[in-house]
Amino acid sequence: MMAENGIRLTEEEQKRRRNRSVALGLVLGALVVLFFWVTVAKIGANIFKRPM
């Protein structure tokens, strides 16, 4: 069997790490949505008027 070598985190440290990960995920998701809407706003309705 393999011996467990690693860092053991306390329950509080695990909660902090999980909260930080959730916050980072939300910030990245918000940036994706922001970039999408900025792109849509810059292109505007003219995207449908281009020649095919």
PDB file of N, CA, C and O in Angstrom:
ATOM      1  N   MET A   1       0.831  -1.188   0.000  1.00  0.00           N
ATOM      2  CA  MET A   1       0.000   0.000   0.000  1.00  0.00           C
ATOM      3  C   MET A   1       0.872   1.245   0.000  1.00  0.00           C
ATOM      4  O   MET A   1       2.003   1.242   0.486  1.00  0.00           O
ATOM      5  N   MET A   2       0.317   2.297  -0.554  1.00  0.00           N
ATOM      6  CA  MET A   2       1.058   3.554  -0.602  1.00  0.00           C
ATOM      7  C   MET A   2       0.822   4.340   0.683  1.00  0.00           C
ATOM      8  O   MET A   2      -0.293   4.410   1.202  1.00  0.00           O
ATOM      9  N   ALA A   3       1.877   4.910   1.162  1.00  0.00           N
ATOM     10  CA  ALA A   3       1.755   5.792   2.324  1.00  0.00           C
ATOM     11  C   ALA A   3       1.223   7.139   1.848  1.00  0.00           C
ATOM     12  O   ALA A   3       1.569   7.612   0.765  1.00  0.00           O
ATOM     13  N   GLU A   4       0.389   7.739   2.665  1.00  0.00           N
ATOM     14  CA  GLU A   4      -0.158   9.049   2.299  1.00  0.00           C
ATOM     15  C   GLU A   4       0.855  10.135   2.610  1.00  0.00           C
ATOM     16  O   GLU A   4       1.097  10.463   3.771  1.00  0.00           O
ATOM     17  N   ASN A   5       1.437  10.682   1.568  1.00  0.00           N
ATOM     18  CA  ASN A   5       2.364  11.802   1.710  1.00  0.00           C
ATOM     19  C   ASN A   5       1.683  13.030   1.134  1.00  0.00           C
ATOM     20  O   ASN A   5       1.316  13.054  -0.040  1.00  0.00           O
ATOM     21  N   GLY A   6       1.519  14.027   1.948  1.00  0.00           N
ATOM     22  CA  GLY A   6       0.881  15.235   1.447  1.00  0.00           C
ATOM     23  C   GLY A   6       0.549  16.168   2.590  1.00  0.00           C
ATOM     24  O   GLY A   6       0.836  15.902   3.757  1.00  0.00           O
ATOM     25  N   ILE A   7      -0.054  17.247   2.216  1.00  0.00           N
ATOM     26  CA  ILE A   7      -0.400  18.262   3.196  1.00  0.00           C
ATOM     27  C   ILE A   7      -1.829  18.025   3.640  1.00  0.00           C
ATOM     28  O   ILE A   7      -2.733  17.862   2.820  1.00  0.00           O
ATOM     29  N   ARG A   8      -2.018  18.008   4.928  1.00  0.00           N
ATOM     30  CA  ARG A   8      -3.370  17.884   5.478  1.00  0.00           C
ATOM     31  C   ARG A   8      -3.856  19.270   5.858  1.00  0.00           C
ATOM     32  O   ARG A   8      -3.207  19.980   6.627  1.00  0.00           O
ATOM     33  N   LEU A   9      -5.008  19.650   5.309  1.00  0.00           N
ATOM     34  CA  LEU A   9      -5.578  20.956   5.607  1.00  0.00           C
ATOM     35  C   LEU A   9      -6.635  20.802   6.692  1.00  0.00           C
ATOM     36  O   LEU A   9      -7.342  19.797   6.769  1.00  0.00           O
ATOM     37  N   THR A  10      -6.715  21.816   7.514  1.00  0.00           N
ATOM     38  CA  THR A  10      -7.776  21.817   8.512  1.00  0.00           C
ATOM     39  C   THR A  10      -9.103  22.108   7.820  1.00  0.00           C
ATOM     40  O   THR A  10      -9.128  22.533   6.665  1.00  0.00           O
ATOM     41  N   GLU A  11     -10.189  21.879   8.521  1.00  0.00           N
ATOM     42  CA  GLU A  11     -11.517  22.124   7.961  1.00  0.00           C
ATOM     43  C   GLU A  11     -11.679  23.597   7.551  1.00  0.00           C
ATOM     44  O   GLU A  11     -12.273  23.896   6.515  1.00  0.00           O
ATOM     45  N   GLU A  12     -11.150  24.502   8.367  1.00  0.00           N
ATOM     46  CA  GLU A  12     -11.238  25.935   8.057  1.00  0.00           C
ATOM     47  C   GLU A  12     -10.452  26.271   6.796  1.00  0.00           C
ATOM     48  O   GLU A  12     -10.914  27.056   5.967  1.00  0.00           O
ATOM     49  N   GLU A  13      -9.265  25.680   6.643  1.00  0.00           N
ATOM     50  CA  GLU A  13      -8.455  25.937   5.445  1.00  0.00           C
ATOM     51  C   GLU A  13      -9.140  25.375   4.200  1.00  0.00           C
ATOM     52  O   GLU A  13      -9.081  25.980   3.129  1.00  0.00           O
ATOM     53  N   GLN A  14      -9.781  24.232   4.341  1.00  0.00           N
ATOM     54  CA  GLN A  14     -10.504  23.655   3.208  1.00  0.00           C
ATOM     55  C   GLN A  14     -11.660  24.556   2.790  1.00  0.00           C
ATOM     56  O   GLN A  14     -11.900  24.750   1.598  1.00  0.00           O
ATOM     57  N   LYS A  15     -12.381  25.110   3.773  1.00  0.00           N
ATOM     58  CA  LYS A  15     -13.481  26.017   3.465  1.00  0.00           C
ATOM     59  C   LYS A  15     -12.977  27.265   2.760  1.00  0.00           C
ATOM     60  O   LYS A  15     -13.568  27.722   1.782  1.00  0.00           O
ATOM     61  N   ARG A  16     -11.864  27.818   3.273  1.00  0.00           N
ATOM     62  CA  ARG A  16     -11.302  29.024   2.642  1.00  0.00           C
ATOM     63  C   ARG A  16     -10.872  28.742   1.215  1.00  0.00           C
ATOM     64  O   ARG A  16     -11.115  29.556   0.324  1.00  0.00           O
ATOM     65  N   ARG A  17     -10.238  27.603   0.983  1.00  0.00           N
ATOM     66  CA  ARG A  17      -9.781  27.254  -0.359  1.00  0.00           C
ATOM     67  C   ARG A  17     -10.979  27.050  -1.294  1.00  0.00           C
ATOM     68  O   ARG A  17     -10.955  27.492  -2.443  1.00  0.00           O
ATOM     69  N   ARG A  18     -12.007  26.392  -0.807  1.00  0.00           N
ATOM     70  CA  ARG A  18     -13.208  26.165  -1.608  1.00  0.00           C
ATOM     71  C   ARG A  18     -13.895  27.495  -1.934  1.00  0.00           C
ATOM     72  O   ARG A  18     -14.315  27.716  -3.070  1.00  0.00           O
ATOM     73  N   ASN A  19     -14.007  28.376  -0.938  1.00  0.00           N
ATOM     74  CA  ASN A  19     -14.622  29.683  -1.169  1.00  0.00           C
ATOM     75  C   ASN A  19     -13.827  30.503  -2.179  1.00  0.00           C
ATOM     76  O   ASN A  19     -14.401  31.187  -3.027  1.00  0.00           O
ATOM     77  N   ARG A  20     -12.501  30.430  -2.082  1.00  0.00           N
ATOM     78  CA  ARG A  20     -11.650  31.154  -3.025  1.00  0.00           C
ATOM     79  C   ARG A  20     -11.838  30.604  -4.435  1.00  0.00           C
ATOM     80  O   ARG A  20     -11.882  31.371  -5.397  1.00  0.00           O
ATOM     81  N   SER A  21     -11.948  29.293  -4.564  1.00  0.00           N
ATOM     82  CA  SER A  21     -12.146  28.682  -5.876  1.00  0.00           C
ATOM     83  C   SER A  21     -13.486  29.082  -6.471  1.00  0.00           C
ATOM     84  O   SER A  21     -13.574  29.373  -7.664  1.00  0.00           O
ATOM     85  N   VAL A  22     -14.522  29.100  -5.656  1.00  0.00           N
ATOM     86  CA  VAL A  22     -15.839  29.515  -6.139  1.00  0.00           C
ATOM     87  C   VAL A  22     -15.802  30.974  -6.565  1.00  0.00           C
ATOM     88  O   VAL A  22     -16.349  31.326  -7.611  1.00  0.00           O
ATOM     89  N   ALA A  23     -15.170  31.822  -5.774  1.00  0.00           N
ATOM     90  CA  ALA A  23     -15.083  33.248  -6.106  1.00  0.00           C
ATOM     91  C   ALA A  23     -14.317  33.445  -7.409  1.00  0.00           C
ATOM     92  O   ALA A  23     -14.720  34.248  -8.250  1.00  0.00           O
ATOM     93  N   LEU A  24     -13.230  32.725  -7.578  1.00  0.00           N
ATOM     94  CA  LEU A  24     -12.449  32.844  -8.805  1.00  0.00           C
ATOM     95  C   LEU A  24     -13.260  32.374 -10.005  1.00  0.00           C
ATOM     96  O   LEU A  24     -13.208  32.997 -11.066  1.00  0.00           O
ATOM     97  N   GLY A  25     -13.997  31.300  -9.856  1.00  0.00           N
ATOM     98  CA  GLY A  25     -14.848  30.811 -10.934  1.00  0.00           C
ATOM     99  C   GLY A  25     -15.920  31.818 -11.313  1.00  0.00           C
ATOM    100  O   GLY A  25     -16.196  32.023 -12.495  1.00  0.00           O
ATOM    101  N   LEU A  26     -16.525  32.449 -10.308  1.00  0.00           N
ATOM    102  CA  LEU A  26     -17.549  33.457 -10.591  1.00  0.00           C
ATOM    103  C   LEU A  26     -16.961  34.673 -11.297  1.00  0.00           C
ATOM    104  O   LEU A  26     -17.577  35.217 -12.214  1.00  0.00           O
ATOM    105  N   VAL A  27     -15.779  35.100 -10.877  1.00  0.00           N
ATOM    106  CA  VAL A  27     -15.130  36.252 -11.519  1.00  0.00           C
ATOM    107  C   VAL A  27     -14.782  35.923 -12.967  1.00  0.00           C
ATOM    108  O   VAL A  27     -14.995  36.749 -13.854  1.00  0.00           O
ATOM    109  N   LEU A  28     -14.255  34.739 -13.216  1.00  0.00           N
ATOM    110  CA  LEU A  28     -13.920  34.355 -14.590  1.00  0.00           C
ATOM    111  C   LEU A  28     -15.173  34.252 -15.455  1.00  0.00           C
ATOM    112  O   LEU A  28     -15.172  34.672 -16.612  1.00  0.00           O
ATOM    113  N   GLY A  29     -16.237  33.694 -14.891  1.00  0.00           N
ATOM    114  CA  GLY A  29     -17.499  33.615 -15.628  1.00  0.00           C
ATOM    115  C   GLY A  29     -18.043  34.989 -15.956  1.00  0.00           C
ATOM    116  O   GLY A  29     -18.537  35.218 -17.060  1.00  0.00           O
ATOM    117  N   ALA A  30     -17.955  35.918 -14.994  1.00  0.00           N
ATOM    118  CA  ALA A  30     -18.416  37.284 -15.231  1.00  0.00           C
ATOM    119  C   ALA A  30     -17.590  37.957 -16.325  1.00  0.00           C
ATOM    120  O   ALA A  30     -18.139  38.697 -17.141  1.00  0.00           O
ATOM    121  N   LEU A  31     -16.296  37.714 -16.354  1.00  0.00           N
ATOM    122  CA  LEU A  31     -15.447  38.292 -17.400  1.00  0.00           C
ATOM    123  C   LEU A  31     -15.817  37.755 -18.776  1.00  0.00           C
ATOM    124  O   LEU A  31     -15.840  38.504 -19.752  1.00  0.00           O
ATOM    125  N   VAL A  32     -16.106  36.466 -18.855  1.00  0.00           N
ATOM    126  CA  VAL A  32     -16.515  35.874 -20.135  1.00  0.00           C
ATOM    127  C   VAL A  32     -17.798  36.534 -20.629  1.00  0.00           C
ATOM    128  O   VAL A  32     -17.908  36.899 -21.800  1.00  0.00           O
ATOM    129  N   VAL A  33     -18.771  36.684 -19.723  1.00  0.00           N
ATOM    130  CA  VAL A  33     -20.038  37.320 -20.101  1.00  0.00           C
ATOM    131  C   VAL A  33     -19.802  38.771 -20.504  1.00  0.00           C
ATOM    132  O   VAL A  33     -20.372  39.243 -21.488  1.00  0.00           O
ATOM    133  N   LEU A  34     -18.964  39.480 -19.749  1.00  0.00           N
ATOM    134  CA  LEU A  34     -18.662  40.879 -20.081  1.00  0.00           C
ATOM    135  C   LEU A  34     -18.020  40.996 -21.450  1.00  0.00           C
ATOM    136  O   LEU A  34     -18.428  41.838 -22.250  1.00  0.00           O
ATOM    137  N   PHE A  35     -17.012  40.159 -21.741  1.00  0.00           N
ATOM    138  CA  PHE A  35     -16.354  40.211 -23.049  1.00  0.00           C
ATOM    139  C   PHE A  35     -17.338  39.876 -24.170  1.00  0.00           C
ATOM    140  O   PHE A  35     -17.295  40.486 -25.238  1.00  0.00           O
ATOM    141  N   PHE A  36     -18.215  38.917 -23.931  1.00  0.00           N
ATOM    142  CA  PHE A  36     -19.213  38.556 -24.934  1.00  0.00           C
ATOM    143  C   PHE A  36     -20.103  39.747 -25.248  1.00  0.00           C
ATOM    144  O   PHE A  36     -20.310  40.075 -26.416  1.00  0.00           O
ATOM    145  N   TRP A  37     -20.635  40.400 -24.214  1.00  0.00           N
ATOM    146  CA  TRP A  37     -21.552  41.515 -24.442  1.00  0.00           C
ATOM    147  C   TRP A  37     -20.848  42.726 -25.035  1.00  0.00           C
ATOM    148  O   TRP A  37     -21.448  43.458 -25.822  1.00  0.00           O
ATOM    149  N   VAL A  38     -19.589  42.953 -24.676  1.00  0.00           N
ATOM    150  CA  VAL A  38     -18.840  44.054 -25.301  1.00  0.00           C
ATOM    151  C   VAL A  38     -18.646  43.767 -26.779  1.00  0.00           C
ATOM    152  O   VAL A  38     -18.768  44.665 -27.612  1.00  0.00           O
ATOM    153  N   THR A  39     -18.347  42.528 -27.105  1.00  0.00           N
ATOM    154  CA  THR A  39     -18.180  42.143 -28.512  1.00  0.00           C
ATOM    155  C   THR A  39     -19.484  42.315 -29.274  1.00  0.00           C
ATOM    156  O   THR A  39     -19.487  42.864 -30.376  1.00  0.00           O
ATOM    157  N   VAL A  40     -20.578  41.860 -28.708  1.00  0.00           N
ATOM    158  CA  VAL A  40     -21.876  42.006 -29.352  1.00  0.00           C
ATOM    159  C   VAL A  40     -22.203  43.485 -29.536  1.00  0.00           C
ATOM    160  O   VAL A  40     -22.710  43.877 -30.587  1.00  0.00           O
ATOM    161  N   ALA A  41     -21.923  44.303 -28.537  1.00  0.00           N
ATOM    162  CA  ALA A  41     -22.214  45.732 -28.631  1.00  0.00           C
ATOM    163  C   ALA A  41     -21.364  46.406 -29.698  1.00  0.00           C
ATOM    164  O   ALA A  41     -21.843  47.300 -30.396  1.00  0.00           O
ATOM    165  N   LYS A  42     -20.108  45.989 -29.834  1.00  0.00           N
ATOM    166  CA  LYS A  42     -19.234  46.600 -30.843  1.00  0.00           C
ATOM    167  C   LYS A  42     -19.662  46.197 -32.251  1.00  0.00           C
ATOM    168  O   LYS A  42     -19.675  47.026 -33.161  1.00  0.00           O
ATOM    169  N   ILE A  43     -20.007  44.947 -32.425  1.00  0.00           N
ATOM    170  CA  ILE A  43     -20.421  44.475 -33.748  1.00  0.00           C
ATOM    171  C   ILE A  43     -21.808  45.009 -34.070  1.00  0.00           C
ATOM    172  O   ILE A  43     -22.066  45.465 -35.184  1.00  0.00           O
ATOM    173  N   GLY A  44     -22.690  44.950 -33.092  1.00  0.00           N
ATOM    174  CA  GLY A  44     -24.037  45.481 -33.260  1.00  0.00           C
ATOM    175  C   GLY A  44     -24.872  44.673 -34.233  1.00  0.00           C
ATOM    176  O   GLY A  44     -24.567  43.517 -34.525  1.00  0.00           O
ATOM    177  N   ALA A  45     -25.906  45.285 -34.719  1.00  0.00           N
ATOM    178  CA  ALA A  45     -26.830  44.616 -35.629  1.00  0.00           C
ATOM    179  C   ALA A  45     -26.251  44.500 -37.034  1.00  0.00           C
ATOM    180  O   ALA A  45     -26.833  43.829 -37.886  1.00  0.00           O
ATOM    181  N   ASN A  46     -25.128  45.135 -37.285  1.00  0.00           N
ATOM    182  CA  ASN A  46     -24.518  45.080 -38.627  1.00  0.00           C
ATOM    183  C   ASN A  46     -24.049  43.689 -38.995  1.00  0.00           C
ATOM    184  O   ASN A  46     -23.753  43.440 -40.164  1.00  0.00           O
ATOM    185  N   ILE A  47     -23.972  42.806 -38.078  1.00  0.00           N
ATOM    186  CA  ILE A  47     -23.512  41.447 -38.385  1.00  0.00           C
ATOM    187  C   ILE A  47     -24.473  40.776 -39.357  1.00  0.00           C
ATOM    188  O   ILE A  47     -24.066  39.907 -40.128  1.00  0.00           O
ATOM    189  N   PHE A  48     -25.749  41.170 -39.328  1.00  0.00           N
ATOM    190  CA  PHE A  48     -26.744  40.543 -40.203  1.00  0.00           C
ATOM    191  C   PHE A  48     -26.784  41.198 -41.580  1.00  0.00           C
ATOM    192  O   PHE A  48     -27.428  40.666 -42.485  1.00  0.00           O
ATOM    193  N   LYS A  49     -26.119  42.329 -41.766  1.00  0.00           N
ATOM    194  CA  LYS A  49     -26.146  43.048 -43.032  1.00  0.00           C
ATOM    195  C   LYS A  49     -24.943  42.750 -43.912  1.00  0.00           C
ATOM    196  O   LYS A  49     -24.806  43.340 -44.984  1.00  0.00           O
ATOM    197  N   ARG A  50     -24.091  41.869 -43.492  1.00  0.00           N
ATOM    198  CA  ARG A  50     -22.885  41.589 -44.281  1.00  0.00           C
ATOM    199  C   ARG A  50     -23.219  40.646 -45.435  1.00  0.00           C
ATOM    200  O   ARG A  50     -24.160  39.857 -45.346  1.00  0.00           O
ATOM    201  N   PRO A  51     -22.444  40.730 -46.521  1.00  0.00           N
ATOM    202  CA  PRO A  51     -22.689  39.832 -47.652  1.00  0.00           C
ATOM    203  C   PRO A  51     -22.287  38.398 -47.307  1.00  0.00           C
ATOM    204  O   PRO A  51     -21.319  38.166 -46.583  1.00  0.00           O
ATOM    205  N   MET A  52     -23.029  37.472 -47.824  1.00  0.00           N
ATOM    206  CA  MET A  52     -22.747  36.063 -47.525  1.00  0.00           C
ATOM    207  C   MET A  52     -21.781  35.523 -48.536  1.00  0.00           C
ATOM    208  O   MET A  52     -21.408  34.352 -48.469  1.00  0.00           O
TER     209      MET A  52
END
